[in-house]
């Protein structure tokens, strides 16, 4: 483990490039030689600007047939069942499962740059210890996540490694304790095998930084992998992790899930422990609360994650967590689902791939007997303005201070997003913001109650993953503002049917500019499509039931 160079108050800070070079060299050194793809092969795999690299783990010759079976054939729930069986009953050891995912994460890293901190050695050592304990006491009950490798967004703290959150300022300063959620997951038997990349400031949809560089979208390297949990999205899409943990304050779980084609679940605030994470904003900052939640290869894995966390008295790990237990609710009986459909947001027209996938999803739901009810969101522009005002509450002064202290430049997407200017809020403006937010919450509560629905569905955004450093859409932050849980269900990929419609945009110049970024199925080949399912505040268990029912209809 490298340590930061000591400087006196009078000396100049070490050049940021030297720190970044050490961090990247250290990361590379932790990939075993046998797990490294030859440079010539990497160049071959990534030669096309729009290369799809999802096939690389299976094709590169590093994984054994057992590794491929473990990482490709099962979701988290399947693997936990096979781990519980053990090898004598046709299952797996923890070492087999953890090693397979470490190898696959190493491969994913080499073609997408999705990993920040490599924990392979400690993960395999923990797996060995779990297997030894089980062999010594084979009749003992296993905790629910026993032996399962789980990846963590870089902001979660793990002792002995950095939580640098894409800022040179925090690099080479290893954490000394676990964040609340990893501590809970560890108590349930989880094994942490890596941490994943985020963007500088953790407030853009392009996971790029001066510390670790840019994460590439494995479906199409010309498109963004999303942010701020972009490394997590890319790793799960590559099946270098079957279950990972991200965070979300304006779409940071759902955007990478949408961009990379994974499932993702944004809980309500204070349901899943969030405390103890590295933070680029000022401690105690008021406003929209960030949340932690899962990204996974199946929806039922996301639901099981929520079940385990809510059943484990999370307030013992984070004092802000609500005492809302998992109740074991059942699907609605004796009636069909009633789903509110937000066909568009009144601001932006869905591009051809998203329009097609949403129409197909509605047709499948209707054919399955689901009652669909049109929902028109009121005054969305005003609501988004309230959310956006929150993100500028302190004018990013804390994050900018960290950037300036290290002497590093701002990355392009940070410059583009427009959150680093302004003067911040006065105390009177903060009071007014709280009033405005309450009005938005009440308006949407009334809409939900009057609609009498089990959930809403819509498009997270009107487009697929866009080109690198071009994400500008913020409508997904509405559900953070009013604290409604929401999740992403993948629905497919861009198709040859998704031809450009030059007259498609219908909401004015801003809509047309965004709509025209889609230039056809060849440029966006492989880009995932998805829908979003939205529930009522603090009704996370209900949402998980309804979303799983919808997923089974859309992805039988």
C-alpha positions as CSV (number, residue, x, y, z in Angstrom):
1,X,0.0,0.0,0.0
2,X,1.5,3.3,-1.1
3,X,1.3,6.2,1.4
4,X,1.0,9.9,0.5
5,X,4.1,12.0,0.4
6,X,4.4,14.2,3.5
7,X,4.6,17.9,2.8
8,X,5.0,20.9,5.1
9,X,2.6,23.8,5.1
10,X,5.1,25.9,3.2
11,X,5.9,23.3,0.5
12,X,4.0,23.0,-2.7
13,X,1.6,20.0,-3.0
14,X,2.9,17.0,-4.9
15,X,1.8,17.1,-8.5
16,X,-1.5,15.4,-8.9
17,X,-0.2,13.4,-11.9
18,X,2.3,11.6,-9.7
19,X,-0.4,10.6,-7.2
20,X,-2.7,9.4,-10.0
21,X,0.2,7.4,-11.6
22,X,0.9,5.7,-8.3
23,X,-2.7,4.8,-7.7
24,X,-3.1,3.3,-11.2
25,X,0.2,1.4,-11.0
26,X,-0.8,0.0,-7.6
27,X,-4.1,-1.1,-8.9
28,X,-2.5,-2.8,-12.0
29,X,0.0,-4.6,-9.8
30,X,-2.8,-6.3,-7.9
31,X,-4.0,-8.2,-10.9
32,X,-2.2,-11.6,-10.9
33,X,-0.1,-12.2,-14.0
34,X,-2.3,-15.3,-14.9
35,X,-5.4,-13.1,-15.1
36,X,-3.9,-10.4,-17.4
37,X,-5.0,-10.1,-21.0
38,X,-2.1,-9.5,-23.5
39,X,-1.9,-5.9,-24.6
40,X,-2.2,-6.9,-28.2
41,X,-5.5,-8.7,-27.4
42,X,-6.8,-5.7,-25.5
43,X,-6.1,-3.5,-28.5
44,X,-7.9,-6.0,-30.7
45,X,-10.9,-6.1,-28.4
46,X,-11.1,-2.3,-28.1
47,X,-10.1,-1.3,-31.7
48,X,-13.5,-0.1,-32.8
49,X,-14.7,3.1,-31.1
50,X,-18.1,1.4,-30.6
51,X,-16.7,-1.9,-29.5
52,X,-18.8,-4.3,-27.4
53,X,-16.6,-6.1,-24.9
54,X,-19.2,-8.1,-23.0
55,X,-17.9,-11.3,-24.7
56,X,-14.3,-10.8,-23.5
57,X,-14.4,-12.7,-20.2
58,X,-15.7,-15.7,-22.0
59,X,-13.4,-15.4,-25.0
60,X,-10.0,-14.4,-23.5
61,X,-9.1,-17.8,-22.2
62,X,-8.5,-16.8,-18.6
63,X,-11.6,-18.3,-17.0
64,X,-11.9,-22.0,-16.5
65,X,-15.2,-23.8,-17.4
66,X,-16.1,-23.7,-13.7
67,X,-15.4,-20.0,-13.5
68,X,-17.6,-19.4,-16.5
69,X,-20.4,-21.6,-15.1
70,X,-20.3,-19.7,-11.7
71,X,-20.2,-16.2,-13.2
72,X,-22.5,-16.7,-16.2
73,X,-25.2,-19.2,-15.2
74,X,-26.6,-17.8,-11.9
75,X,-27.9,-14.7,-10.2
76,X,-27.1,-13.9,-6.5
77,X,-30.0,-16.0,-5.2
78,X,-29.0,-19.1,-7.2
79,X,-25.4,-18.7,-6.1
80,X,-26.4,-18.4,-2.4
81,X,-28.4,-21.6,-2.7
82,X,-25.4,-23.4,-4.3
83,X,-23.1,-22.0,-1.7
84,X,-25.4,-23.3,1.0
85,X,-25.4,-26.8,-0.6
86,X,-21.6,-26.9,-0.6
87,X,-19.5,-29.1,-3.0
88,X,-20.5,-32.4,-1.4
89,X,-24.1,-31.8,-2.4
90,X,-23.5,-30.4,-5.9
91,X,-22.8,-26.8,-4.9
92,X,-19.8,-24.6,-4.5
93,X,-17.2,-23.5,-1.9
94,X,-16.9,-19.8,-1.2
95,X,-13.3,-19.9,-2.5
96,X,-14.6,-21.2,-5.9
97,X,-17.2,-18.5,-6.2
98,X,-15.1,-15.6,-4.9
99,X,-12.1,-16.6,-7.0
100,X,-14.3,-16.8,-10.2
101,X,-15.7,-13.3,-9.6
102,X,-12.2,-11.9,-8.8
103,X,-10.9,-13.2,-12.1
104,X,-13.9,-11.9,-14.0
105,X,-13.6,-8.5,-12.3
106,X,-9.9,-8.4,-13.3
107,X,-10.9,-9.0,-16.9
108,X,-13.7,-6.4,-16.8
109,X,-11.2,-3.9,-15.4
110,X,-8.8,-4.4,-18.3
111,X,-11.4,-3.6,-21.0
112,X,-13.7,-1.1,-19.2
113,X,-11.6,0.5,-16.4
114,X,-14.4,0.0,-13.9
115,X,-12.5,-0.9,-10.7
116,X,-10.7,1.4,-8.3
117,X,-9.6,-0.7,-5.3
118,X,-8.7,-4.4,-5.9
119,X,-9.5,-6.6,-2.9
120,X,-8.9,-10.0,-4.4
121,X,-6.3,-11.2,-2.0
122,X,-8.3,-10.3,1.1
123,X,-11.5,-11.6,-0.5
124,X,-10.0,-15.0,-1.2
125,X,-8.5,-15.1,2.3
126,X,-11.9,-14.4,3.8
127,X,-13.5,-17.1,1.6
128,X,-10.9,-19.6,2.7
129,X,-11.7,-18.8,6.3
130,X,-15.4,-19.1,5.7
131,X,-14.9,-22.5,4.2
132,X,-12.6,-23.6,7.1
133,X,-15.2,-22.5,9.6
134,X,-17.9,-24.4,7.8
135,X,-15.8,-27.6,7.5
136,X,-15.1,-27.4,11.3
137,X,-18.8,-27.0,12.1
138,X,-20.8,-28.3,9.1
139,X,-24.1,-28.3,11.0
140,X,-24.0,-24.6,11.9
141,X,-26.5,-22.3,10.3
142,X,-25.0,-20.1,7.6
143,X,-25.7,-16.3,7.5
144,X,-27.9,-15.3,4.5
145,X,-25.1,-13.8,2.3
146,X,-22.5,-16.5,3.3
147,X,-19.6,-16.6,0.9
148,X,-21.1,-14.3,-1.8
149,X,-18.8,-11.7,-3.4
150,X,-20.2,-8.2,-3.4
151,X,-18.7,-5.1,-5.1
152,X,-18.9,-1.7,-3.6
153,X,-19.0,1.8,-5.1
154,X,-15.8,3.6,-4.2
155,X,-17.5,5.9,-1.7
156,X,-18.0,3.0,0.8
157,X,-15.2,2.7,3.2
158,X,-13.2,-0.5,3.7
159,X,-10.3,-0.6,6.2
160,X,-6.9,-0.5,4.6
161,X,-7.9,0.9,1.2
162,X,-8.8,4.4,0.0
163,X,-12.2,5.8,-0.6
164,X,-10.8,8.4,-2.9
165,X,-14.1,9.2,-4.6
166,X,-12.3,10.3,-7.8
167,X,-10.5,13.1,-6.1
168,X,-6.7,13.4,-5.8
169,X,-7.2,15.0,-2.4
170,X,-8.5,11.8,-0.9
171,X,-6.1,9.4,-2.6
172,X,-3.5,7.5,-0.6
173,X,-5.4,8.0,2.7
174,X,-6.7,4.5,3.6
175,X,-9.9,4.1,5.5
176,X,-9.6,2.9,9.1
177,X,-13.2,1.5,9.5
178,X,-16.2,0.2,7.5
179,X,-19.1,2.4,6.4
180,X,-22.4,1.3,7.9
181,X,-23.7,-0.7,5.0
182,X,-20.6,-2.8,4.4
183,X,-20.5,-3.5,8.1
184,X,-24.0,-4.8,8.0
185,X,-23.4,-6.9,4.8
186,X,-20.2,-8.3,6.4
187,X,-22.2,-9.5,9.4
188,X,-24.5,-11.3,6.9
189,X,-21.6,-13.2,5.5
190,X,-20.7,-11.2,2.4
191,X,-17.2,-11.0,0.9
192,X,-16.0,-7.7,-0.7
193,X,-13.8,-8.3,-3.8
194,X,-13.4,-4.8,-5.3
195,X,-14.6,-1.2,-5.3
196,X,-15.7,0.6,-8.4
197,X,-15.2,3.8,-10.3
198,X,-17.1,7.1,-9.9
199,X,-16.8,10.6,-11.5
200,X,-15.0,13.5,-9.9
201,X,-17.5,15.2,-7.5
202,X,-19.9,12.2,-7.8
203,X,-22.4,14.5,-9.5
204,X,-22.1,13.7,-13.2
205,X,-23.3,10.9,-15.4
206,X,-19.8,10.1,-16.8
207,X,-17.6,8.1,-14.4
208,X,-14.3,9.8,-15.2
209,X,-11.6,11.2,-13.0
210,X,-8.0,12.3,-12.8
211,X,-7.3,9.5,-10.2
212,X,-8.4,6.5,-12.2
213,X,-9.6,7.7,-15.6
214,X,-12.8,6.9,-17.4
215,X,-15.0,3.8,-17.1
216,X,-16.2,2.6,-20.6
217,X,-19.6,1.2,-21.4
218,X,-19.1,-2.5,-22.1
219,X,-22.1,-2.5,-24.5
220,X,-20.6,0.2,-26.7
221,X,-17.4,2.0,-25.7
222,X,-18.5,5.2,-27.5
223,X,-21.3,5.7,-25.0
224,X,-21.2,6.7,-21.3
225,X,-21.3,4.0,-18.6
226,X,-23.2,6.5,-16.5
227,X,-22.6,7.9,-13.1
228,X,-22.1,8.3,-10.4
229,X,-22.1,4.5,-9.8
230,X,-20.8,4.0,-13.4
231,X,-18.0,1.5,-12.4
232,X,-20.6,-0.6,-10.6
233,X,-22.9,-0.6,-13.6
234,X,-20.1,-1.7,-16.0
235,X,-18.8,-4.4,-13.6
236,X,-22.2,-5.9,-13.1
237,X,-22.9,-5.8,-16.8
238,X,-19.7,-7.7,-17.4
239,X,-20.7,-10.1,-14.7
240,X,-17.6,-9.3,-12.7
241,X,-20.1,-8.9,-9.9
242,X,-23.4,-10.5,-9.5
243,X,-24.5,-8.0,-6.8
244,X,-23.1,-4.6,-6.2
245,X,-23.9,-1.5,-4.1
246,X,-24.2,2.0,-5.4
247,X,-25.7,5.3,-4.2
248,X,-28.2,7.7,-5.7
249,X,-29.0,11.4,-5.1
250,X,-30.1,12.3,-8.6
251,X,-30.0,9.0,-10.5
252,X,-26.7,7.6,-9.6
253,X,-27.9,4.0,-9.3
254,X,-30.5,4.2,-12.0
255,X,-28.5,6.0,-14.6
256,X,-25.7,3.3,-14.7
257,X,-28.3,0.5,-14.6
258,X,-30.0,2.0,-17.6
259,X,-26.7,2.7,-19.5
260,X,-25.2,-0.7,-18.9
261,X,-28.3,-2.9,-19.0
262,X,-28.4,-4.0,-15.3
263,X,-31.1,-4.0,-12.7
264,X,-31.0,-1.2,-10.1
265,X,-33.0,-0.2,-7.0
266,X,-33.1,3.3,-5.5
267,X,-34.7,3.0,-2.1
268,X,-36.5,5.7,-0.1
269,X,-34.2,7.7,2.2
270,X,-33.1,6.2,5.5
271,X,-34.2,2.6,4.6
272,X,-30.7,1.3,3.7
273,X,-27.7,2.4,5.9
274,X,-25.8,5.3,4.3
275,X,-23.6,6.6,7.2
276,X,-19.9,6.6,7.1
277,X,-19.3,7.1,3.4
278,X,-16.7,9.4,1.8
279,X,-18.4,12.5,0.8
280,X,-17.4,15.3,-1.7
281,X,-20.0,17.7,-0.2
282,X,-20.1,19.6,3.1
283,X,-20.9,17.5,6.2
284,X,-24.4,18.4,7.5
285,X,-25.6,19.8,4.1
286,X,-29.4,20.0,4.1
287,X,-31.6,19.1,1.2
288,X,-32.2,15.9,-0.8
289,X,-30.9,12.9,1.1
290,X,-28.6,10.4,-0.8
291,X,-29.5,6.7,-0.6
292,X,-27.6,3.5,-1.0
293,X,-29.0,0.5,-3.0
294,X,-28.2,-2.5,-5.1
295,X,-27.3,-3.1,-8.8
296,X,-27.6,-6.7,-9.9
297,X,-28.0,-9.2,-12.7
298,X,-31.6,-10.0,-11.7
299,X,-34.5,-8.0,-10.1
300,X,-35.1,-10.7,-7.5
301,X,-31.5,-10.2,-6.3
302,X,-32.3,-6.5,-5.7
303,X,-35.4,-7.5,-3.9
304,X,-33.5,-10.0,-1.7
305,X,-30.9,-7.4,-0.9
306,X,-33.7,-5.0,0.3
307,X,-35.3,-7.8,2.3
308,X,-32.1,-8.7,4.1
309,X,-31.2,-5.1,4.9
310,X,-34.7,-4.2,6.1
311,X,-34.8,-7.4,8.2
312,X,-31.5,-6.8,9.9
313,X,-32.4,-3.8,12.1
314,X,-30.4,-1.4,10.0
315,X,-30.8,1.4,12.5
316,X,-28.2,-0.5,14.6
317,X,-25.7,0.4,11.9
318,X,-26.9,3.8,11.0
319,X,-28.9,5.8,13.6
320,X,-30.8,7.7,10.8
321,X,-32.4,4.5,9.5
322,X,-36.1,4.2,10.0
323,X,-37.6,1.4,12.0
324,X,-39.5,0.0,9.0
325,X,-39.2,-3.8,9.0
326,X,-39.6,-6.1,6.1
327,X,-43.2,-7.4,6.5
328,X,-43.3,-10.3,4.1
329,X,-46.1,-8.8,2.0
330,X,-47.7,-10.8,-0.7
331,X,-48.6,-9.8,-4.3
332,X,-52.1,-8.3,-4.7
333,X,-54.6,-11.2,-4.7
334,X,-58.0,-11.3,-6.5
335,X,-57.3,-8.3,-8.8
336,X,-55.0,-7.2,-11.6
337,X,-52.2,-4.8,-11.1
338,X,-53.1,-1.2,-11.8
339,X,-50.1,0.7,-13.2
340,X,-49.9,4.5,-13.9
341,X,-48.2,5.1,-17.2
342,X,-46.1,8.3,-17.7
343,X,-45.8,8.3,-21.5
344,X,-43.7,11.4,-21.6
345,X,-42.7,14.1,-19.2
346,X,-43.9,17.0,-21.3
347,X,-40.3,18.3,-21.7
348,X,-38.5,15.7,-23.9
349,X,-39.7,13.3,-26.6
350,X,-38.5,9.7,-26.2
351,X,-36.0,8.8,-28.9
352,X,-36.8,5.9,-31.3
353,X,-35.2,3.1,-29.2
354,X,-36.8,4.2,-25.9
355,X,-40.2,4.9,-27.6
356,X,-40.2,1.4,-29.1
357,X,-39.2,-0.4,-25.9
358,X,-41.8,1.5,-23.9
359,X,-44.6,0.7,-26.3
360,X,-43.6,-2.9,-26.3
361,X,-43.5,-3.0,-22.5
362,X,-47.0,-1.5,-22.3
363,X,-48.3,-4.0,-24.8
364,X,-46.8,-7.0,-22.8
365,X,-48.3,-5.6,-19.6
366,X,-51.7,-5.1,-21.1
367,X,-51.7,-8.6,-22.7
368,X,-50.9,-10.0,-19.2
369,X,-54.0,-8.3,-17.8
370,X,-52.4,-5.3,-16.2
371,X,-54.6,-2.2,-16.0
372,X,-52.8,0.8,-17.5
373,X,-53.8,4.3,-16.4
374,X,-52.4,7.4,-18.1
375,X,-50.6,9.8,-15.8
376,X,-49.6,13.3,-16.7
377,X,-47.0,14.8,-14.3
378,X,-47.9,18.4,-13.4
379,X,-45.5,21.3,-13.8
380,X,-42.4,19.1,-14.1
381,X,-40.2,22.0,-15.1
382,X,-40.9,23.7,-11.9
383,X,-40.3,20.6,-9.8
384,X,-37.0,19.9,-11.5
385,X,-36.0,23.5,-10.8
386,X,-36.5,22.8,-7.1
387,X,-34.3,19.7,-7.3
388,X,-31.6,21.5,-9.2
389,X,-31.6,24.4,-6.7
390,X,-30.8,21.9,-4.0
391,X,-27.7,20.6,-5.9
392,X,-26.4,24.1,-6.0
393,X,-27.2,24.8,-2.4
394,X,-23.5,25.4,-1.4
395,X,-22.4,26.1,-5.0
396,X,-20.1,23.0,-4.8
397,X,-17.6,25.0,-2.6
398,X,-16.5,21.9,-0.7
399,X,-15.8,19.8,-3.7
400,X,-14.1,22.7,-5.5
401,X,-12.0,23.2,-2.5
402,X,-10.8,19.6,-2.6
403,X,-10.1,19.9,-6.3
404,X,-8.1,23.2,-5.8
405,X,-6.2,21.8,-2.8
406,X,-4.8,19.0,-5.0
407,X,-4.1,21.3,-7.9
408,X,-6.0,19.0,-10.3
409,X,-8.2,20.2,-13.1
410,X,-12.0,19.7,-13.4
411,X,-13.0,16.9,-15.7
412,X,-15.1,17.8,-18.8
413,X,-18.5,16.5,-17.4
414,X,-18.0,18.5,-14.2
415,X,-17.5,21.6,-16.3
416,X,-20.5,20.7,-18.5
417,X,-23.0,19.9,-15.7
418,X,-23.1,23.5,-14.4
419,X,-23.0,22.9,-10.6
420,X,-19.7,24.6,-9.9
421,X,-20.8,28.3,-10.3
422,X,-23.2,30.5,-8.3
423,X,-23.2,31.7,-4.8
424,X,-25.2,29.1,-2.9
425,X,-28.2,29.7,-0.8
426,X,-28.8,32.2,2.0
427,X,-30.6,30.8,5.1
428,X,-33.8,32.6,3.9
429,X,-33.4,30.9,0.5
430,X,-33.0,27.6,2.2
431,X,-36.2,28.1,4.2
432,X,-38.0,29.0,0.9
433,X,-36.6,25.9,-0.7
434,X,-38.0,23.7,2.0
435,X,-41.4,25.3,1.5
436,X,-41.2,24.7,-2.2
437,X,-40.2,21.1,-1.8
438,X,-43.1,20.5,0.6
439,X,-45.5,21.8,-2.0
440,X,-44.0,19.5,-4.7
441,X,-44.3,16.5,-2.3
442,X,-48.0,17.3,-1.5
443,X,-48.9,17.7,-5.1
444,X,-47.4,14.4,-6.0
445,X,-49.0,12.7,-3.0
446,X,-52.4,13.9,-4.1
447,X,-51.8,12.7,-7.7
448,X,-50.8,9.2,-6.4
449,X,-53.8,8.9,-4.1
450,X,-56.3,10.1,-6.8
451,X,-54.8,7.7,-9.3
452,X,-55.2,4.7,-7.0
453,X,-52.3,2.8,-8.6
454,X,-49.8,0.1,-7.5
455,X,-46.9,1.8,-9.2
456,X,-45.9,4.2,-12.0
457,X,-43.9,3.2,-15.0
458,X,-42.0,5.6,-17.3
459,X,-38.7,6.0,-19.0
460,X,-35.8,7.1,-16.7
461,X,-34.7,9.4,-19.5
462,X,-35.8,9.8,-23.1
463,X,-32.6,8.4,-24.6
464,X,-30.3,5.4,-24.2
465,X,-26.8,5.9,-22.9
466,X,-25.6,8.9,-24.8
467,X,-22.1,9.6,-26.1
468,X,-19.4,10.2,-23.6
469,X,-19.6,13.6,-21.8
470,X,-23.0,14.6,-23.3
471,X,-25.4,13.6,-20.5
472,X,-27.6,16.6,-19.5
473,X,-30.9,15.0,-18.5
474,X,-32.0,15.7,-14.9
475,X,-35.7,14.7,-14.9
476,X,-34.8,11.5,-13.0
477,X,-34.0,13.6,-10.0
478,X,-37.8,14.2,-9.4
479,X,-38.1,10.9,-7.6
480,X,-35.2,11.9,-5.3
481,X,-36.8,15.2,-4.6
482,X,-40.0,13.6,-3.4
483,X,-38.3,10.5,-2.0
484,X,-40.1,7.9,-4.0
485,X,-38.3,4.6,-4.4
486,X,-37.7,3.6,-8.0
487,X,-36.0,0.9,-10.0
488,X,-34.7,0.0,-13.4
489,X,-35.8,-3.0,-15.4
490,X,-33.8,-3.8,-18.6
491,X,-35.9,-4.4,-21.7
492,X,-33.5,-5.1,-24.5
493,X,-31.1,-3.3,-26.8
494,X,-31.2,-0.8,-29.6
495,X,-32.6,-2.5,-32.7
496,X,-32.3,-2.0,-36.5
497,X,-35.9,-0.9,-36.3
498,X,-34.9,2.2,-34.3
499,X,-34.4,4.4,-37.3
500,X,-34.0,8.2,-37.0
501,X,-37.2,10.3,-37.2
502,X,-36.1,13.8,-38.2
503,X,-39.5,15.2,-37.2
504,X,-39.9,13.3,-33.9
505,X,-39.2,16.0,-31.3
506,X,-42.3,17.8,-30.2
507,X,-41.5,20.0,-27.2
508,X,-39.3,22.8,-28.7
509,X,-35.6,23.6,-29.3
510,X,-34.2,22.0,-26.2
511,X,-36.1,18.8,-26.9
512,X,-35.0,18.8,-30.5
513,X,-31.3,19.2,-29.5
514,X,-31.5,16.2,-27.2
515,X,-33.6,14.2,-29.6
516,X,-31.1,14.7,-32.5
517,X,-28.2,13.3,-30.4
518,X,-29.6,9.9,-31.4
519,X,-28.1,9.3,-34.9
520,X,-29.3,5.8,-35.6
521,X,-28.9,2.2,-34.6
522,X,-25.4,1.8,-36.0
523,X,-23.9,4.5,-33.8
524,X,-25.8,3.3,-30.8
525,X,-25.4,-0.4,-31.5
526,X,-25.7,-2.5,-28.3
527,X,-27.0,0.3,-26.2
528,X,-29.4,-1.1,-23.6
529,X,-33.0,0.0,-23.2
530,X,-35.0,0.0,-20.0
531,X,-38.1,1.2,-18.1
532,X,-38.3,2.7,-14.6
533,X,-40.9,1.5,-12.0
534,X,-41.7,3.9,-9.2
535,X,-43.3,3.4,-5.9
536,X,-44.7,5.5,-3.0
537,X,-42.4,6.9,-0.4
538,X,-41.3,4.4,2.2
539,X,-43.3,1.7,0.4
540,X,-40.1,0.0,-0.8
541,X,-41.3,-3.5,-0.1
542,X,-44.5,-2.9,-2.0
543,X,-42.5,-1.5,-4.9
544,X,-40.2,-4.6,-4.9
545,X,-43.3,-6.9,-5.2
546,X,-44.8,-5.0,-8.1
547,X,-41.6,-4.5,-9.9
548,X,-40.8,-8.2,-9.7
549,X,-44.2,-9.0,-11.2
550,X,-43.6,-6.5,-14.0
551,X,-40.1,-7.9,-14.6
552,X,-41.6,-11.5,-14.9
553,X,-44.0,-10.2,-17.6
554,X,-41.3,-8.2,-19.5
555,X,-38.5,-10.7,-19.1
556,X,-40.1,-14.1,-18.6
